[in-house]
Amino acid sequence: MKNLLTFIAIIAFALALSSCKGKSDADLQTEITSVLATNPDFSGIVVDVQNGVATLSGEVSNPASQVAAEEALKDIKGIKSVVNNTTVAPPPAPVQITADDPLTTAVQDAIKDHPGVSATVNDGVVTLTGEVQKDELKVLMQKINATRPKKVDNTGLTIK
């Protein structure tokens, strides 16, 4: 009887010890993924968990999101540390639009080899009218777009 009680105590201790181990890396990764999914600023982040260490990679839109993602994971029970390898996306390049006077000069130069085409410029918008051969249209549009207008309206252009 004494041996039976000792055996039961050993089994109970072993089960209790193994249950104190904590969450698995897979469980932590699932929990982290759901935490990151709650914030759209974290949509570009990928996480990998190894031995309780969460490694973040990917791209965020600003430094505040980068810090916030790391802080959100530190509160998760079972995470030993967070390695933040995310990068901040560069700001979009500003679009350059040529002013009307130099744009008009550049557009007139671009259409000089297309005698059936005329163009007007108003507030950065180039409006093309007239007729152009189908095989010349691509070249004409490349020339016009190279002048950096805000928009090209070629609905008045007839293609032969």
N, C-alpha and C positions, 0 to 999 in steps of 0.2 A: 504494500500500500504506500509506503514511504517512497519507493522507487517510482511508482505511478505518479504521485504528486510532484516529485522532482522532474520527471519527464514532461508533465503538463506545464510546469513552470518554465522549463527551458523552451518549449515550443511557443508559449505565450510571449516570452521575452524576445525570441527571434522574430516573431510576427510583428511585435510592437516596434522593434528596431528597424525592420525593413520598411514599415509604413512611415517612419519619420524621415525617410530619405528626401522627400520633397517632390516637386514637380519635375517631370522629364523635360528634356530640351524640346521635344516635339510639342508637349503641352504648353511650354513657355512661348514657343514660336507661334502657336495658334492664338494664344492670348494677346501677344504683341501685335500680330496681324490685325486682330479685331480692334485693338486700341487705335492703331494707326488708321484704320478704315473710317473712324469716326470724324476725322479732320481732313477736309479736302486738300489742305496745304501739304499733307503727308502722302499724297497719291503717288509721287515719284520715288518713294522710299521702299527699299527691299531690306528684309531683315534675315539674319542667320544666327542661330543660337548654338553654341558649342560649350558644354560644361558650365551652363548658367551664364555665359558671357554673350550678350547680344551685340552683334556687329551690324550697324546700319550703313547702307550704301545707297547710291542713287542721287537724285537731284531735287533740290527744293528751290522755291522762288526767292527766298530772302533769308538773311542770317537769323532772324527771329524764329522762323519755322525750324531752322536747323537746331537751335537750342531747345525749342519747345518739344521737338520729337524726342530728344535725349532725356529731357526732364520727365516726360510722360512715362518712359520706360523704367526709370529709377524707382517708381512707386510700386512696381509689380513685384509681388512676393516671389522669391526664387531667383531673381536676377542678381547676380553677383556684381557685375559691372556692365557698362555700355561703352562700346567703341564706336564713335561717330565718324564714319568715313564719307558722309554725304558732302556734296558740293553745292554751292549756290549758283544758280543759272545766271549767265550774264544778262544785263538788261537788253531789251530789243534795240536794234540800231534805228536811229531816227530816219524816216523817209525824207529824202531830199526832193523837193519839187522846185523846178526852175520857175523863176518869175516870168510874167507874161511877155515883156519886151524881148529878153534874150530867147525865150521859148519861141516866140513868133519868128524870129530870125532863124533859129535852128530848124524849125519845122519847114519854113520856106526853102531852106537849103536841102532838106531831106526829100521834098517832093519835086525838086527841079528836074529830076530825071523821069518823072511821071507826068507828062503834059496834060493828061485828061483829069488830073486830080487837083483839087483846090482845098485849102485848109484855113480855118479861122481858130483863133485862140481867145478864150475868155475865162479868166480866173483859173488858169492852169489846165483847162479842159480843151483838148484839140478835137475839133469837129472836121471830119473829112467828108468831102462831097465829090461827085464826078464819077468817072469810069476808070477802071483799072483792069488789066489782063489778069486772069487767074494765076498764071505763073509768076507775076510780078507782085502779087499781094503780100506774100511772106516777106519779101525784101523791103517793101514799103513799110509794113508794120514794124519790122525790126528797126528801121531808120527812125520812125516816129517814136517808138518806145525808148530808143537811145537818147532822145532829147529830154527825158525824165518829166513827162507831163503828169498831172494828177490823174487824168483819165483820158482815154481815147474813145471818141464816139465815131464809129465808122458805119452807122446805120444809113447814112445818106450816100454811101459809096456803092456803085453798081459794079458787079464783078462779071466780066465777059469771059 
